[in-house]
Amino acid sequence: MTHRHDLRIGAAPDDEALAAFAAAARAAGRRVVVGALVTDGAGRIYVQRRGAERAVFPGCWDLVGGHLEDGETVTAGLAREVREETGWRLRTVGPVVEALDWEAGGVSRSEVDFLVTVDGDLARPRLEAGKHDAWRWLRPSDLGLLLEGRSADDRWVHDVVARGFGLLTAWCAESPTVAPPRS
C-alpha cells in the first residue's frame, strides 16, 4: 500500500482537493474507493463484516464504502455507499482518516476514508443484501475484533479505525454534535 499525501490526514478536505484526488486516481488507471468511519455521537465507530462469499477480504470486518461510479464525485459516492450499505443518510463529512493506493484481485485502487456522521436509525442498519452479514459499534477497547479473519500482517482496517478514534477526539473539540470516544 502506498500512502497518498495530497489530502491531509486529520483535516476536512474541500471539494477541489477531493476532485483532484479522484482525477489523479482515474488518470493513473485506478478505481476510486471511498470509506466512511461512521460515528454515532457516543464516541463509537461502526463496522460491518463482509460476507464469506465476497471475492475481496471475505469474512473480514470492514468500513462502509466502495467504488465510485462513473462521473460521481467523492462526496456523492460516499453518500451513496452509506445509503446502500446501511440505509442511513450522510449528514457530515469530517476529517480524512486515510488516503492511499492499494491493489487486490488485479485491480488498482486509490482510497480515501473519512470520519462521518449520519442520520437514520443507528440501532438498525439495513445491511446490503449479499455483501455483509453482521455489524457492530466499536469502542477503542474493541479494536481487536478487526483482526479476526485477517492474516497477521493485515492490520489495515484495525489501524485506520484506531486512527479514526484518535481523530474523533480532536473532531469532537471542534464540533459540539460529535462525542469523543470512550473505552
N, C-alpha and C positions, 0 to 999 in steps of 0.2 A: 504494500500500500504506500502511496505517495501522498503526503500531506500537501494541501493547497494553501498558498499564503496570500491569495488575492482577496479573500474575505477574512476579516479579523475575528478570531475566536473571542467570545465574550462580549462582542458588540452587536447591536441590532443593525443589520445591513439595510442600505437603501435600495430602491428598485433598480437604479443604474448599476450598482455593484452586482446585484443578482442577475441582471440581464447580461452583463459582461461575463460572469461565471458560466452561464448557460451557453452563451455564444462561443466562448473559448472551448468548452467541452465538445460541443457539436462540431466545431471546426477541426478538432483533433479526432473526430470519428468516435467519440464516446457518448454513451447514453447518459442522460442527466437523471440522477436519483435524488429525491428529497426525503428527509426523515423528520418526524415530529416526536420530540420528547414531551408528551402531554403531561402537564402538571394540574393538580386538582384543587389548588387553593389550601390544601392541608399539608403541603410540603412533600407530597408523594409524586412519583413518576410512573406512568402507565406503560406496561409492556404486554406483548401478546406472543403466544407460541405458534410458530409456523407448523402447518400440518405435516405429518410424516411423509406424505406423498410429494411434497414440494421438491423441485429439482435443485434449488439452491438453499443450503442450510436447513434441511428437513428436521423437524422436531426441536428446533432451537428457539429460544426466546429472542425477540426482536423488537425493534421500534415500529411505530406506524409509519408507513411510507411506501414509495415505489417510484417507478419511472415516469418522467414527464411524457405527455402525449405531444404529437406534432403541433407546433405553434403555441403551446401552452407556456405561460410564464411560471417561474418558480413558485410564486405565491399562489397562483391559481391551481397548480399541480398539488401543492401542499394541502390546500383546502379540499380538493377533490379526493386525495388519498385519505385524509382524516374522515371525510364523509363516507367513502366507500368501505373503509376497514372498521369503522366504529359506529357510524350513524350520527356522530357529533358534528357540530359546525365550528370551524376555526374562528376564534374570536381575536386573539392577539398573537402576533409573531414576535418572539423575543430574541435574545441573542443567539448568534451562531455558536453551536457546541462543537461541531466538527466540519471540516471541508477537506476532502481527499479524493484521490483517484484509486480505483481498485479494479480487479478483474476476477470473474468467476464464470465458469461454463463457457469460456471462449468469448465473453462479452466484456468490453472495456467500459468502465463507468466513471463518472465524476459525481460525487455525492456531497450534499450539504445538509446538515441536520441542525434543527433549531429547538429551543425551548418554546413551547406554545401553551396557550390556554384555549379552552373550547367551551361551547355551550351545548347542553343536552343532559340526558340522564346519565351521570357518571357512574352510577351503580349498575347500569345495564347497557354496556356497549353492545352494539349489533355487529358481531364478528362477520367478516366477509366469508360467505359460504365456500368451503373447499380450500380455503387458504390458511385459516387459523383455527385452532381447536381449544384454546384456553387464553385467559387474560388475568392480569394481576396489577394492583397498585403496589409499588415498592417504596420502602423507606431505605435510607443508606445501609441499614443493618441487613437488608435483604439482598444485597448485590450478588452474593454467592450463587443465587438462583440462576443468574445469567450465564454461568459457566456450564450448566447442565447441558449435556448433549454435544458439547463442543470439545475439540481436541485441546490438549494442554497449551498449545501455542496460539489458540484462537480466543483472545481476550477482548476483541474489538468492541463488541456491544457492551460488555461489562465496563470497559474503560470509558466509553462515551457516556454511559449513564452515570458513572462515578463523576466524570467531569461535569455533567449536567447538574448533579446535586450541588457541586461547588459553585457553579454559575448561578444556580437558583437562589442561593443565599444573597449574592450581590444584586440580582434582579429584584428580589423582594425589597431591598433597601430603596430601590428606585420606583417601585410600583406597589402602592398600598393594596392592590387586589390580589397579589401573589404572596403565598405564605412560604416561609423558609422551611427547609427540610428538618425533620426530627428523626432521631434514631429510632 
